[in-house]
Amino acid sequence: TAEDFWKIEDVLTGIDRALQRNDSVAELSAEFHVMVAAATHNAVLTKLVTSFHHLMSRAGQLLESRGGDVQQFKLHELQSHRLLYEIIRQRDPQRSRDAMIEHIEQTEAVILEAFRAVDAVDSAPEGQM
């Protein structure tokens, strides 16, 4: 519904503002997924995605704290969520599903890379960091 789209747009605006202030976007990025799930009006999907909200937010915080180009990561978060939103607004279920799967796969790869980097630092012999 139009109201669902407004709620998603509000989250995207929040991500944009957080990026401009150099604040964390982790919580808002997770909230984006909750709002998209809620927009489906599927109670089971909404509960499922909501149950992962904290985990998604913590993963985002990890990615923001890992070093590297954090601003670039945050900008990517905004751009990828805007792209998903634009595809969803077209009301093409298959294209929306495909875009969400691609987004999840890309995010999974980034999270796994961050975990591997943390593991490498943690398992390095003392004095070799």
N, C-alpha and C positions, 0 to 999 in steps of 0.2 A: 504494500500500500504506500501511498505518498508519505504517510507518517513514518513508516519503516525506513524509507529512503532518507527522510530528514534526520532520523536518529543516526543512521550510518554517516551521513554528511557531517553531523556534529562531531562525531568521533574523528573523522578525517581532518576537520578543522582543528580539533584539539591536538592531533599529531603534528600538524603544520605549525601551530603556535609553539608547541614544545620544542620542535626542531629549531625554530627561530630564537627561542630563549636558551638553547643549548641544554634543555632539560631531557630527562629520560622519556622515551616514547614507549617503553616496554609495556606498561599497564594499558595504555591506550591502544596499542597494537593488539593486545589480547582482547580488549573490549570490542574492537572492530569485529572479531570473529564471533563474539557473543551476539552482537547486533545483527550480523548476517544470519546467524542461526535463528534468532528470534523472528527475523523477517520471513522465514519460511513458514512460520506458524505451525511448525512440527514440534510438539512438546518434547518428544523423545530426543530429537536432535538438539534442541535448545538445552535440555538438561545435560546431555552428553558434553556439549561444547562448554557449557558453564562449569562442569566438573573439572575441565582442563584449564580453566581461566588462570588459576594461580600458577600452574606449571608453565603455561605459555608466558606469563608475565616474568617468572623467574628465569626462564630461558632467555628472554629478551634482555633482562638485566645482566646475565652472564655475558651475552654477546656484546653489550655496551661496555662492559668492564674489561674485556679481554685485550684492550690496546688496539693498535692499528688505527685505521681511519674511522673513528666512531661516527663522525658526522656523515660520512659517506654511507655507512650502514643505516643510520637513521633516515637519510634521504631515500635510500633504497626501500626501507619499510614504508615510507609515505607513498612513493611512486608505485610500488607493487600493490598496495592496498587500494590506491586510486584506480589502478588498472582493473583490479578485480571488481570494484564498485561499478565502473563504467560498463563492464561486460554484464554484470548482474542486472543493471538498469535496462539492458536491451531485452531482457525477459526471454532469453534463449537458454532453456534448462541445460541442454547438452554442452553448449559452449561455456556456460557458467560452471558446470561440473568439471569440465576439462581444465578450465583456468584455475579452479580451486585445487585440483589434484596437482597441477604443475607448481602452484604456489607452495603447497605443503611439501612436495618433494624438494624444491629448492631450499625451503626453510630447514628441512630435515638435514640436508647436506651441510648447511652453514652451522647448524647446532652440533652435528657430529664432528665437524672440523674443529670447532671451539673446544669440545670435550677432549678430543685427541691432543690438542695443544696443551690443555691443562694437565692431562695425564703425562705428557712428555716432560713437562716441567717438574711435576711431582715425582716422577720416577728417575729423573736425572741424578747421577751420582753427585754427592755433595761437592760443591766448588766448581761444578760444570754447568751452571745456569747462565 
